[in-house]
Amino acid sequence: MGPIDRRFLSNLAGPARIAMDIIEALVRDLKFRPGDFVYEKPLGIAFVARGLPVDDINGGLEHAQQQGWLVFDPVQRIYTLTQAGFASACTQRYTCDSQGLGAAMR
C-alpha cells in the first residue's frame, strides 16, 4: 500500500480541524500572539507548502473566523489572531508558556 494522500486526509478533517491546524501553526510554528497578523497570500502559500490543497484552507479560515479565532481585514487582506484563537490553540492539544505552544498534552 502506498503513502496516504494528505489531500484526502484534509478533506476528511473538515473545516473545524483545518481551522485548528491553522491556529496551531500560527501559534506554535510562527510564535504568534494575539494581535499578530499574516497576509492572506503567504498564509495560502504556507498551507500548500505543507502538502495541502489551497482549496481546503478557505473552509478552515471561515470556521476560524466564525469561532472568533481570526479576524479578516478585507482592505489589507490580513488575518489577525485574536485572544480567543490564541487561547484555543493553547487549550486543545498543546500547553502554552510565555513563548507560545510547547509540548503536546499527554
Biopython code that builds the backbone (N, CA, C, O; Angstrom):
import numpy as np
from Bio.PDB.StructureBuilder import StructureBuilder

atoms = [
    (1, "MET", "N", (0.852, -1.180, 0.000)),
    (1, "MET", "CA", (0.000, 0.000, 0.000)),
    (1, "MET", "C", (0.893, 1.237, 0.000)),
    (1, "MET", "O", (1.858, 1.305, 0.762)),
    (2, "GLY", "N", (0.581, 2.205, -0.841)),
    (2, "GLY", "CA", (1.387, 3.419, -0.967)),
    (2, "GLY", "C", (1.092, 4.426, 0.135)),
    (2, "GLY", "O", (0.252, 4.182, 1.001)),
    (3, "PRO", "N", (1.780, 5.547, 0.099)),
    (3, "PRO", "CA", (1.561, 6.577, 1.116)),
    (3, "PRO", "C", (0.157, 7.164, 1.015)),
    (3, "PRO", "O", (-0.451, 7.192, -0.055)),
    (4, "ILE", "N", (-0.328, 7.622, 2.134)),
    (4, "ILE", "CA", (-1.660, 8.224, 2.184)),
    (4, "ILE", "C", (-1.609, 9.621, 1.586)),
    (4, "ILE", "O", (-0.721, 10.410, 1.909)),
    (5, "ASP", "N", (-2.543, 9.917, 0.733)),
    (5, "ASP", "CA", (-2.642, 11.239, 0.121)),
    (5, "ASP", "C", (-3.149, 12.239, 1.160)),
    (5, "ASP", "O", (-4.282, 12.124, 1.625)),
    (6, "ARG", "N", (-2.317, 13.224, 1.528)),
    (6, "ARG", "CA", (-2.691, 14.199, 2.556)),
    (6, "ARG", "C", (-3.920, 15.011, 2.144)),
    (6, "ARG", "O", (-4.665, 15.487, 3.001)),
    (7, "ARG", "N", (-4.132, 15.169, 0.837)),
    (7, "ARG", "CA", (-5.329, 15.897, 0.394)),
    (7, "ARG", "C", (-6.583, 15.145, 0.798)),
    (7, "ARG", "O", (-7.586, 15.757, 1.166)),
    (8, "PHE", "N", (-6.534, 13.824, 0.732)),
    (8, "PHE", "CA", (-7.660, 13.006, 1.145)),
    (8, "PHE", "C", (-7.915, 13.180, 2.632)),
    (8, "PHE", "O", (-9.060, 13.344, 3.054)),
    (9, "LEU", "N", (-6.846, 13.145, 3.435)),
    (9, "LEU", "CA", (-6.993, 13.306, 4.882)),
    (9, "LEU", "C", (-7.552, 14.676, 5.234)),
    (9, "LEU", "O", (-8.398, 14.787, 6.121)),
    (10, "SER", "N", (-7.092, 15.725, 4.550)),
    (10, "SER", "CA", (-7.585, 17.063, 4.872)),
    (10, "SER", "C", (-9.073, 17.181, 4.581)),
    (10, "SER", "O", (-9.793, 17.881, 5.293)),
    (11, "ASN", "N", (-9.540, 16.496, 3.533)),
    (11, "ASN", "CA", (-10.969, 16.526, 3.234)),
    (11, "ASN", "C", (-11.766, 15.821, 4.321)),
    (11, "ASN", "O", (-12.881, 16.236, 4.637)),
    (12, "LEU", "N", (-11.206, 14.754, 4.902)),
    (12, "LEU", "CA", (-11.880, 14.063, 5.985)),
    (12, "LEU", "C", (-11.925, 14.917, 7.253)),
    (12, "LEU", "O", (-12.868, 14.835, 8.040)),
    (13, "ALA", "N", (-10.904, 15.726, 7.431)),
    (13, "ALA", "CA", (-10.795, 16.516, 8.653)),
    (13, "ALA", "C", (-11.895, 17.552, 8.753)),
    (13, "ALA", "O", (-12.413, 17.796, 9.842)),
    (14, "GLY", "N", (-12.258, 18.156, 7.657)),
    (14, "GLY", "CA", (-13.291, 19.166, 7.657)),
    (14, "GLY", "C", (-12.779, 20.515, 8.138)),
    (14, "GLY", "O", (-11.659, 20.632, 8.635)),
    (15, "PRO", "N", (-13.615, 21.524, 7.981)),
    (15, "PRO", "CA", (-13.223, 22.892, 8.301)),
    (15, "PRO", "C", (-12.797, 23.101, 9.755)),
    (15, "PRO", "O", (-11.891, 23.892, 10.020)),
    (16, "ALA", "N", (-13.429, 22.410, 10.692)),
    (16, "ALA", "CA", (-13.074, 22.608, 12.105)),
    (16, "ALA", "C", (-11.642, 22.154, 12.381)),
    (16, "ALA", "O", (-10.897, 22.856, 13.065)),
    (17, "ARG", "N", (-11.250, 21.009, 11.867)),
    (17, "ARG", "CA", (-9.887, 20.506, 12.078)),
    (17, "ARG", "C", (-8.872, 21.382, 11.346)),
    (17, "ARG", "O", (-7.802, 21.679, 11.876)),
    (18, "ILE", "N", (-9.214, 21.790, 10.133)),
    (18, "ILE", "CA", (-8.311, 22.642, 9.365)),
    (18, "ILE", "C", (-8.126, 23.980, 10.071)),
    (18, "ILE", "O", (-7.014, 24.506, 10.135)),
    (19, "ALA", "N", (-9.217, 24.531, 10.601)),
    (19, "ALA", "CA", (-9.126, 25.792, 11.346)),
    (19, "ALA", "C", (-8.178, 25.649, 12.525)),
    (19, "ALA", "O", (-7.338, 26.518, 12.758)),
    (20, "MET", "N", (-8.305, 24.555, 13.271)),
    (20, "MET", "CA", (-7.426, 24.353, 14.421)),
    (20, "MET", "C", (-5.988, 24.160, 13.970)),
    (20, "MET", "O", (-5.069, 24.647, 14.627)),
    (21, "ASP", "N", (-5.774, 23.459, 12.862)),
    (21, "ASP", "CA", (-4.417, 23.286, 12.339)),
    (21, "ASP", "C", (-3.802, 24.640, 11.983)),
    (21, "ASP", "O", (-2.624, 24.879, 12.249)),
    (22, "ILE", "N", (-4.594, 25.516, 11.388)),
    (22, "ILE", "CA", (-4.118, 26.856, 11.028)),
    (22, "ILE", "C", (-3.727, 27.630, 12.282)),
    (22, "ILE", "O", (-2.648, 28.220, 12.347)),
    (23, "ILE", "N", (-4.613, 27.624, 13.278)),
    (23, "ILE", "CA", (-4.363, 28.362, 14.516)),
    (23, "ILE", "C", (-3.133, 27.808, 15.226)),
    (23, "ILE", "O", (-2.282, 28.572, 15.683)),
    (24, "GLU", "N", (-3.035, 26.489, 15.320)),
    (24, "GLU", "CA", (-1.881, 25.878, 15.976)),
    (24, "GLU", "C", (-0.587, 26.207, 15.243)),
    (24, "GLU", "O", (0.434, 26.465, 15.880)),
    (25, "ALA", "N", (-0.618, 26.202, 13.915)),
    (25, "ALA", "CA", (0.588, 26.533, 13.148)),
    (25, "ALA", "C", (1.007, 27.985, 13.394)),
    (25, "ALA", "O", (2.195, 28.279, 13.530)),
    (26, "LEU", "N", (0.030, 28.884, 13.450)),
    (26, "LEU", "CA", (0.363, 30.287, 13.710)),
    (26, "LEU", "C", (1.010, 30.456, 15.082)),
    (26, "LEU", "O", (2.004, 31.168, 15.225)),
    (27, "VAL", "N", (0.439, 29.797, 16.086)),
    (27, "VAL", "CA", (0.933, 29.961, 17.457)),
    (27, "VAL", "C", (2.206, 29.148, 17.692)),
    (27, "VAL", "O", (3.179, 29.661, 18.245)),
    (28, "ARG", "N", (2.198, 27.894, 17.276)),
    (28, "ARG", "CA", (3.346, 27.019, 17.556)),
    (28, "ARG", "C", (4.523, 27.313, 16.629)),
    (28, "ARG", "O", (5.645, 27.514, 17.094)),
    (29, "ASP", "N", (4.276, 27.339, 15.337)),
    (29, "ASP", "CA", (5.374, 27.456, 14.373)),
    (29, "ASP", "C", (5.857, 28.891, 14.196)),
    (29, "ASP", "O", (7.059, 29.143, 14.109)),
    (30, "LEU", "N", (4.916, 29.827, 14.142)),
    (30, "LEU", "CA", (5.279, 31.218, 13.879)),
    (30, "LEU", "C", (5.328, 32.078, 15.131)),
    (30, "LEU", "O", (5.638, 33.267, 15.067)),
    (31, "LYS", "N", (5.017, 31.459, 16.285)),
    (31, "LYS", "CA", (5.081, 32.162, 17.582)),
    (31, "LYS", "C", (4.160, 33.380, 17.634)),
    (31, "LYS", "O", (4.500, 34.402, 18.231)),
    (32, "PHE", "N", (2.991, 33.261, 17.002)),
    (32, "PHE", "CA", (2.018, 34.356, 17.006)),
    (32, "PHE", "C", (1.453, 34.570, 18.404)),
    (32, "PHE", "O", (1.313, 33.631, 19.188)),
    (33, "ARG", "N", (1.138, 35.797, 18.690)),
    (33, "ARG", "CA", (0.445, 36.231, 19.905)),
    (33, "ARG", "C", (-0.819, 36.967, 19.459)),
    (33, "ARG", "O", (-0.919, 37.370, 18.300)),
    (34, "PRO", "N", (-1.774, 37.145, 20.355)),
    (34, "PRO", "CA", (-2.967, 37.905, 19.986)),
    (34, "PRO", "C", (-2.575, 39.274, 19.414)),
    (34, "PRO", "O", (-1.749, 39.992, 19.978)),
    (35, "GLY", "N", (-3.186, 39.605, 18.292)),
    (35, "GLY", "CA", (-2.903, 40.871, 17.615)),
    (35, "GLY", "C", (-1.909, 40.741, 16.478)),
    (35, "GLY", "O", (-1.817, 41.635, 15.637)),
    (36, "ASP", "N", (-1.159, 39.640, 16.432)),
    (36, "ASP", "CA", (-0.243, 39.409, 15.310)),
    (36, "ASP", "C", (-1.076, 39.060, 14.080)),
    (36, "ASP", "O", (-2.163, 38.493, 14.187)),
    (37, "PHE", "N", (-0.544, 39.409, 12.910)),
    (37, "PHE", "CA", (-1.314, 39.171, 11.682)),
    (37, "PHE", "C", (-0.435, 38.556, 10.601)),
    (37, "PHE", "O", (0.794, 38.605, 10.651)),
    (38, "VAL", "N", (-1.120, 37.977, 9.628)),
    (38, "VAL", "CA", (-0.462, 37.391, 8.465)),
    (38, "VAL", "C", (-1.283, 37.783, 7.235)),
    (38, "VAL", "O", (-2.514, 37.802, 7.267)),
    (39, "TYR", "N", (-0.571, 38.093, 6.157)),
    (39, "TYR", "CA", (-1.252, 38.414, 4.906)),
    (39, "TYR", "C", (-1.852, 37.152, 4.303)),
    (39, "TYR", "O", (-1.337, 36.048, 4.484)),
    (40, "GLU", "N", (-2.941, 37.339, 3.591)),
    (40, "GLU", "CA", (-3.697, 36.222, 3.024)),
    (40, "GLU", "C", (-2.849, 35.340, 2.109)),
    (40, "GLU", "O", (-2.879, 34.116, 2.234)),
    (41, "LYS", "N", (-2.105, 35.937, 1.204)),
    (41, "LYS", "CA", (-1.358, 35.154, 0.215)),
    (41, "LYS", "C", (-0.267, 34.287, 0.862)),
    (41, "LYS", "O", (-0.203, 33.097, 0.556)),
    (42, "PRO", "N", (0.590, 34.821, 1.737)),
    (42, "PRO", "CA", (1.594, 33.946, 2.370)),
    (42, "PRO", "C", (0.975, 32.823, 3.204)),
    (42, "PRO", "O", (1.553, 31.742, 3.313)),
    (43, "LEU", "N", (-0.182, 33.072, 3.783)),
    (43, "LEU", "CA", (-0.856, 32.027, 4.550)),
    (43, "LEU", "C", (-1.243, 30.876, 3.621)),
    (43, "LEU", "O", (-1.064, 29.708, 3.967)),
    (44, "GLY", "N", (-1.761, 31.200, 2.464)),
    (44, "GLY", "CA", (-2.114, 30.174, 1.482)),
    (44, "GLY", "C", (-0.897, 29.416, 0.973)),
    (44, "GLY", "O", (-0.947, 28.200, 0.791)),
    (45, "ILE", "N", (0.197, 30.138, 0.745)),
    (45, "ILE", "CA", (1.433, 29.503, 0.281)),
    (45, "ILE", "C", (1.954, 28.529, 1.332)),
    (45, "ILE", "O", (2.378, 27.422, 0.998)),
    (46, "ALA", "N", (1.923, 28.935, 2.593)),
    (46, "ALA", "CA", (2.383, 28.065, 3.677)),
    (46, "ALA", "C", (1.519, 26.815, 3.776)),
    (46, "ALA", "O", (2.026, 25.727, 4.048)),
    (47, "PHE", "N", (0.227, 26.966, 3.557)),
    (47, "PHE", "CA", (-0.697, 25.838, 3.606)),
    (47, "PHE", "C", (-0.357, 24.826, 2.519)),
    (47, "PHE", "O", (-0.316, 23.622, 2.771)),
    (48, "VAL", "N", (-0.113, 25.324, 1.306)),
    (48, "VAL", "CA", (0.230, 24.458, 0.184)),
    (48, "VAL", "C", (1.601, 23.809, 0.409)),
    (48, "VAL", "O", (1.810, 22.652, 0.042)),
    (49, "ALA", "N", (2.525, 24.549, 1.006)),
    (49, "ALA", "CA", (3.866, 24.013, 1.277)),
    (49, "ALA", "C", (3.809, 22.809, 2.219)),
    (49, "ALA", "O", (4.711, 21.972, 2.214)),
    (50, "ARG", "N", (2.765, 22.724, 3.014)),
    (50, "ARG", "CA", (2.592, 21.583, 3.912)),
    (50, "ARG", "C", (1.915, 20.404, 3.212)),
    (50, "ARG", "O", (1.581, 19.402, 3.845)),
    (51, "GLY", "N", (1.716, 20.538, 1.891)),
    (51, "GLY", "CA", (1.169, 19.436, 1.121)),
    (51, "GLY", "C", (-0.348, 19.387, 1.088)),
    (51, "GLY", "O", (-0.929, 18.355, 0.750)),
    (52, "LEU", "N", (-0.996, 20.492, 1.434)),
    (52, "LEU", "CA", (-2.458, 20.511, 1.461)),
    (52, "LEU", "C", (-2.984, 21.430, 0.360)),
    (52, "LEU", "O", (-2.381, 22.465, 0.077)),
    (53, "PRO", "N", (-4.091, 21.064, -0.256)),
    (53, "PRO", "CA", (-4.649, 21.878, -1.336)),
    (53, "PRO", "C", (-5.141, 23.233, -0.820)),
    (53, "PRO", "O", (-5.765, 23.325, 0.237)),
    (54, "VAL", "N", (-4.849, 24.260, -1.581)),
    (54, "VAL", "CA", (-5.250, 25.608, -1.178)),
    (54, "VAL", "C", (-6.768, 25.715, -1.045)),
    (54, "VAL", "O", (-7.261, 26.542, -0.278)),
    (55, "ASP", "N", (-7.508, 24.895, -1.775)),
    (55, "ASP", "CA", (-8.972, 24.934, -1.678)),
    (55, "ASP", "C", (-9.448, 24.593, -0.267)),
    (55, "ASP", "O", (-10.498, 25.070, 0.162)),
    (56, "ASP", "N", (-8.686, 23.774, 0.455)),
    (56, "ASP", "CA", (-9.088, 23.367, 1.797)),
    (56, "ASP", "C", (-8.947, 24.483, 2.826)),
    (56, "ASP", "O", (-9.615, 24.467, 3.860)),
    (57, "ILE", "N", (-8.089, 25.441, 2.544)),
    (57, "ILE", "CA", (-7.847, 26.491, 3.525)),
    (57, "ILE", "C", (-9.069, 27.398, 3.695)),
    (57, "ILE", "O", (-9.299, 27.921, 4.785)),
    (58, "ASN", "N", (-9.839, 27.586, 2.648)),
    (58, "ASN", "CA", (-10.959, 28.525, 2.723)),
    (58, "ASN", "C", (-11.979, 28.147, 3.788)),
    (58, "ASN", "O", (-12.409, 28.997, 4.567)),
    (59, "GLY", "N", (-12.367, 26.880, 3.825)),
    (59, "GLY", "CA", (-13.314, 26.425, 4.838)),
    (59, "GLY", "C", (-12.750, 26.549, 6.241)),
    (59, "GLY", "O", (-13.467, 26.898, 7.179)),
    (60, "GLY", "N", (-11.457, 26.260, 6.383)),
    (60, "GLY", "CA", (-10.804, 26.383, 7.684)),
    (60, "GLY", "C", (-10.729, 27.826, 8.158)),
    (60, "GLY", "O", (-10.966, 28.114, 9.332)),
    (61, "LEU", "N", (-10.401, 28.728, 7.249)),
    (61, "LEU", "CA", (-10.340, 30.146, 7.609)),
    (61, "LEU", "C", (-11.720, 30.683, 7.973)),
    (61, "LEU", "O", (-11.866, 31.463, 8.914)),
    (62, "GLU", "N", (-12.726, 30.256, 7.220)),
    (62, "GLU", "CA", (-14.093, 30.693, 7.526)),
    (62, "GLU", "C", (-14.514, 30.193, 8.912)),
    (62, "GLU", "O", (-15.113, 30.935, 9.691)),
    (63, "HIS", "N", (-14.199, 28.941, 9.210)),
    (63, "HIS", "CA", (-14.545, 28.389, 10.517)),
    (63, "HIS", "C", (-13.800, 29.135, 11.632)),
    (63, "HIS", "O", (-14.385, 29.437, 12.672)),
    (64, "ALA", "N", (-12.531, 29.430, 11.420)),
    (64, "ALA", "CA", (-11.743, 30.163, 12.421)),
    (64, "ALA", "C", (-12.336, 31.545, 12.677)),
    (64, "ALA", "O", (-12.331, 32.022, 13.812)),
    (65, "GLN", "N", (-12.838, 32.179, 11.643)),
    (65, "GLN", "CA", (-13.485, 33.481, 11.818)),
    (65, "GLN", "C", (-14.802, 33.341, 12.577)),
    (65, "GLN", "O", (-15.107, 34.155, 13.448)),
    (66, "GLN", "N", (-15.582, 32.314, 12.250)),
    (66, "GLN", "CA", (-16.848, 32.085, 12.939)),
    (66, "GLN", "C", (-16.632, 31.807, 14.420)),
    (66, "GLN", "O", (-17.465, 32.174, 15.249)),
    (67, "GLN", "N", (-15.517, 31.160, 14.756)),
    (67, "GLN", "CA", (-15.201, 30.859, 16.149)),
    (67, "GLN", "C", (-14.617, 32.066, 16.881)),
    (67, "GLN", "O", (-14.481, 32.054, 18.104)),
    (68, "GLY", "N", (-14.274, 33.107, 16.123)),
    (68, "GLY", "CA", (-13.660, 34.286, 16.728)),
    (68, "GLY", "C", (-12.166, 34.132, 16.944)),
    (68, "GLY", "O", (-11.576, 34.876, 17.727)),
    (69, "TRP", "N", (-11.546, 33.179, 16.263)),
    (69, "TRP", "CA", (-10.115, 32.928, 16.418)),
    (69, "TRP", "C", (-9.279, 33.836, 15.531)),
    (69, "TRP", "O", (-8.163, 34.210, 15.893)),
    (70, "LEU", "N", (-9.817, 34.187, 14.376)),
    (70, "LEU", "CA", (-9.150, 35.077, 13.429)),
    (70, "LEU", "C", (-10.117, 36.167, 13.004)),
    (70, "LEU", "O", (-11.327, 35.953, 12.942)),
    (71, "VAL", "N", (-9.565, 37.340, 12.713)),
    (71, "VAL", "CA", (-10.351, 38.434, 12.149)),
    (71, "VAL", "C", (-9.709, 38.781, 10.808)),
    (71, "VAL", "O", (-8.499, 38.984, 10.716)),
    (72, "PHE", "N", (-10.539, 38.844, 9.775)),
    (72, "PHE", "CA", (-10.037, 39.167, 8.433)),
    (72, "PHE", "C", (-10.299, 40.620, 8.110)),
    (72, "PHE", "O", (-11.412, 41.110, 8.300)),
    (73, "ASP", "N", (-9.283, 41.316, 7.624)),
    (73, "ASP", "CA", (-9.408, 42.696, 7.148)),
    (73, "ASP", "C", (-9.381, 42.643, 5.625)),
    (73, "ASP", "O", (-8.320, 42.427, 5.038)),
    (74, "PRO", "N", (-10.547, 42.839, 4.962)),
    (74, "PRO", "CA", (-10.602, 42.695, 3.508)),
    (74, "PRO", "C", (-9.858, 43.788, 2.750)),
    (74, "PRO", "O", (-9.494, 43.590, 1.591)),
    (75, "VAL", "N", (-9.625, 44.928, 3.376)),
    (75, "VAL", "CA", (-8.901, 46.007, 2.711)),
    (75, "VAL", "C", (-7.408, 45.682, 2.657)),
    (75, "VAL", "O", (-6.784, 45.783, 1.601)),
    (76, "GLN", "N", (-6.840, 45.292, 3.797)),
    (76, "GLN", "CA", (-5.413, 44.977, 3.843)),
    (76, "GLN", "C", (-5.118, 43.520, 3.480)),
    (76, "GLN", "O", (-3.966, 43.151, 3.250)),
    (77, "ARG", "N", (-6.171, 42.695, 3.431)),
    (77, "ARG", "CA", (-6.053, 41.265, 3.118)),
    (77, "ARG", "C", (-5.189, 40.548, 4.148)),
    (77, "ARG", "O", (-4.283, 39.793, 3.799)),
    (78, "ILE", "N", (-5.486, 40.798, 5.430)),
    (78, "ILE", "CA", (-4.738, 40.171, 6.516)),
    (78, "ILE", "C", (-5.685, 39.443, 7.461)),
    (78, "ILE", "O", (-6.853, 39.802, 7.608)),
    (79, "TYR", "N", (-5.141, 38.411, 8.096)),
    (79, "TYR", "CA", (-5.833, 37.692, 9.161)),
    (79, "TYR", "C", (-5.094, 37.998, 10.460)),
    (79, "TYR", "O", (-3.875, 37.848, 10.546)),
    (80, "THR", "N", (-5.850, 38.429, 11.469)),
    (80, "THR", "CA", (-5.274, 38.754, 12.774)),
    (80, "THR", "C", (-5.712, 37.711, 13.789)),
    (80, "THR", "O", (-6.893, 37.374, 13.878)),
    (81, "LEU", "N", (-4.752, 37.202, 14.553)),
    (81, "LEU", "CA", (-5.034, 36.235, 15.606)),
    (81, "LEU", "C", (-5.658, 36.952, 16.800)),
    (81, "LEU", "O", (-5.146, 37.975, 17.256)),
    (82, "THR", "N", (-6.748, 36.420, 17.294)),
    (82, "THR", "CA", (-7.423, 37.006, 18.456)),
    (82, "THR", "C", (-6.976, 36.307, 19.740)),
    (82, "THR", "O", (-6.311, 35.272, 19.705)),
    (83, "GLN", "N", (-7.356, 36.894, 20.866)),
    (83, "GLN", "CA", (-7.083, 36.261, 22.155)),
    (83, "GLN", "C", (-7.774, 34.893, 22.217)),
    (83, "GLN", "O", (-7.216, 33.932, 22.746)),
    (84, "ALA", "N", (-8.990, 34.818, 21.673)),
    (84, "ALA", "CA", (-9.723, 33.549, 21.668)),
    (84, "ALA", "C", (-8.992, 32.496, 20.835)),
    (84, "ALA", "O", (-8.955, 31.326, 21.215)),
    (85, "GLY", "N", (-8.414, 32.899, 19.708)),
    (85, "GLY", "CA", (-7.659, 31.965, 18.878)),
    (85, "GLY", "C", (-6.412, 31.465, 19.586)),
    (85, "GLY", "O", (-6.097, 30.276, 19.545)),
    (86, "PHE", "N", (-5.708, 32.378, 20.235)),
    (86, "PHE", "CA", (-4.511, 32.002, 20.990)),
    (86, "PHE", "C", (-4.880, 31.033, 22.110)),
    (86, "PHE", "O", (-4.226, 30.006, 22.292)),
    (87, "ALA", "N", (-5.924, 31.363, 22.852)),
    (87, "ALA", "CA", (-6.354, 30.518, 23.965)),
    (87, "ALA", "C", (-6.792, 29.143, 23.463)),
    (87, "ALA", "O", (-6.502, 28.129, 24.099)),
    (88, "SER", "N", (-7.485, 29.104, 22.337)),
    (88, "SER", "CA", (-7.939, 27.833, 21.792)),
    (88, "SER", "C", (-6.758, 26.953, 21.403)),
    (88, "SER", "O", (-6.766, 25.752, 21.671)),
    (89, "ALA", "N", (-5.762, 27.532, 20.786)),
    (89, "ALA", "CA", (-4.576, 26.763, 20.405)),
    (89, "ALA", "C", (-3.869, 26.230, 21.641)),
    (89, "ALA", "O", (-3.308, 25.135, 21.621)),
    (90, "CYS", "N", (-3.898, 27.001, 22.706)),
    (90, "CYS", "CA", (-3.187, 26.610, 23.923)),
    (90, "CYS", "C", (-3.950, 25.594, 24.753)),
    (90, "CYS", "O", (-3.350, 24.932, 25.600)),
    (91, "THR", "N", (-5.228, 25.449, 24.545)),
    (91, "THR", "CA", (-6.004, 24.532, 25.382)),
    (91, "THR", "C", (-6.435, 23.268, 24.655)),
    (91, "THR", "O", (-7.001, 22.371, 25.280)),
    (92, "GLN", "N", (-6.188, 23.172, 23.370)),
    (92, "GLN", "CA", (-6.633, 21.997, 22.631)),
    (92, "GLN", "C", (-5.685, 20.813, 22.813)),
    (92, "GLN", "O", (-6.020, 19.854, 23.510)),
    (93, "ARG", "N", (-4.513, 20.872, 22.197)),
    (93, "ARG", "CA", (-3.591, 19.738, 22.237)),
    (93, "ARG", "C", (-2.230, 20.093, 22.808)),
    (93, "ARG", "O", (-1.394, 19.210, 23.001)),
    (94, "TYR", "N", (-1.996, 21.359, 23.079)),
    (94, "TYR", "CA", (-0.674, 21.792, 23.498)),
    (94, "TYR", "C", (-0.768, 22.671, 24.736)),
    (94, "TYR", "O", (-1.785, 23.314, 24.995)),
    (95, "THR", "N", (0.316, 22.679, 25.486)),
    (95, "THR", "CA", (0.408, 23.602, 26.609)),
    (95, "THR", "C", (1.094, 24.866, 26.114)),
    (95, "THR", "O", (1.844, 24.824, 25.139)),
    (96, "CYS", "N", (0.844, 25.978, 26.770)),
    (96, "CYS", "CA", (1.477, 27.233, 26.393)),
    (96, "CYS", "C", (2.335, 27.745, 27.526)),
    (96, "CYS", "O", (2.034, 27.556, 28.704)),
    (97, "ASP", "N", (3.394, 28.389, 27.142)),
    (97, "ASP", "CA", (4.198, 29.130, 28.096)),
    (97, "ASP", "C", (4.355, 30.535, 27.536)),
    (97, "ASP", "O", (3.655, 30.905, 26.593)),
    (98, "SER", "N", (5.239, 31.302, 28.088)),
    (98, "SER", "CA", (5.391, 32.681, 27.634)),
    (98, "SER", "C", (5.897, 32.774, 26.200)),
    (98, "SER", "O", (5.811, 33.833, 25.579)),
    (99, "GLN", "N", (6.431, 31.659, 25.667)),
    (99, "GLN", "CA", (6.953, 31.660, 24.309)),
    (99, "GLN", "C", (5.954, 31.079, 23.303)),
    (99, "GLN", "O", (6.244, 31.017, 22.109)),
    (100, "GLY", "N", (4.796, 30.660, 23.775)),
    (100, "GLY", "CA", (3.809, 30.098, 22.850)),
    (100, "GLY", "C", (3.525, 28.650, 23.182)),
    (100, "GLY", "O", (3.549, 28.256, 24.347)),
    (101, "LEU", "N", (3.259, 27.864, 22.164)),
    (101, "LEU", "CA", (2.923, 26.461, 22.359)),
    (101, "LEU", "C", (4.162, 25.660, 22.694)),
    (101, "LEU", "O", (5.240, 25.873, 22.139)),
    (102, "GLY", "N", (3.980, 24.747, 23.605)),
    (102, "GLY", "CA", (5.087, 23.881, 23.997)),
    (102, "GLY", "C", (4.776, 22.435, 23.692)),
    (102, "GLY", "O", (4.355, 22.102, 22.584)),
    (103, "ALA", "N", (4.977, 21.595, 24.652)),
    (103, "ALA", "CA", (4.822, 20.155, 24.464)),
    (103, "ALA", "C", (3.364, 19.757, 24.304)),
    (103, "ALA", "O", (2.459, 20.407, 24.827)),
    (104, "ALA", "N", (3.164, 18.684, 23.577)),
    (104, "ALA", "CA", (1.816, 18.132, 23.434)),
    (104, "ALA", "C", (1.345, 17.632, 24.791)),
    (104, "ALA", "O", (2.125, 17.082, 25.569)),
    (105, "MET", "N", (0.060, 17.829, 25.063)),
    (105, "MET", "CA", (-0.520, 17.327, 26.312)),
    (105, "MET", "C", (-0.562, 15.814, 26.250)),
    (105, "MET", "O", (-0.753, 15.230, 25.183)),
    (106, "ARG", "N", (-0.387, 15.197, 27.375)),
    (106, "ARG", "CA", (-0.429, 13.726, 27.433)),
    (106, "ARG", "C", (-1.799, 13.268, 27.806)),
    (106, "ARG", "O", (-2.042, 12.066, 27.909)),
]
sb = StructureBuilder()
sb.init_structure("model")
sb.init_model(0)
sb.init_chain("A")
sb.init_seg("    ")
for serial, (resi, resn, name, xyz) in enumerate(atoms, 1):
    if name == "N":
        sb.init_residue(resn, " ", resi, " ")
    sb.init_atom(name, np.array(xyz, "f"), 0.0, 1.0, " ", f" {name:<3s}", serial, name[0])
structure = sb.get_structure()
